[in-house]
């Protein structure tokens, strides 16, 4: 009787396994869709904040162009960080404000450098002066930076699981071996011989 039940039990296990995979994939796709759509909305809103704030600071407050751009970028980046932390990636581990914000700023700085490098490459070594060509290079840099930022935020800034802290085991010192005639096992120095 047990031999006949085996194929039935195996079929039930396979169905349960397949259903488990289906549920897990459904949840994964929903989270991915939530992340991507929120990432896009936050990016669009922060782009508008950056442009409007730059215009306000430069044209109306009469700050220098670089100062106005720096302040607009810092404000829009900070808004983006909090929007991503509490909306786009809200279901992910919280690993500390300082750590996350510094990594967030580093990723944004790196993608800014990439974008500047692409535009500079097209403008100077390739000697392109056309506004259209430079704008295409700018958009290509923005697109590459967006993909890199999204993947970097998921991987390092807002990880799925908080990184495990490294346990401090203290110094580990082994007791000397007693010699070839008396083949004792090496014991840690703080454990008396004979105790394991």
Secondary structure, 3 states (H helix, E strand, C coil): CHHHHHHHHHHHHHHHHHHHHHHHHHHHHHHHHHHHHHHHHHHHHHHHHHHHHHHHHHHHCCCCHHHHHHHHHHHHHHHHHHHHHHHHCCCCCCCCHHHHHHHHHHHHHHHHHHHHHHHHHHHHHCCCCCHHHHHHHHHHHHHHHHHHHHHHHHHHHCCCCCCCCCCCCCCCCECCCCCCCCCCCCCECCCCCCCC
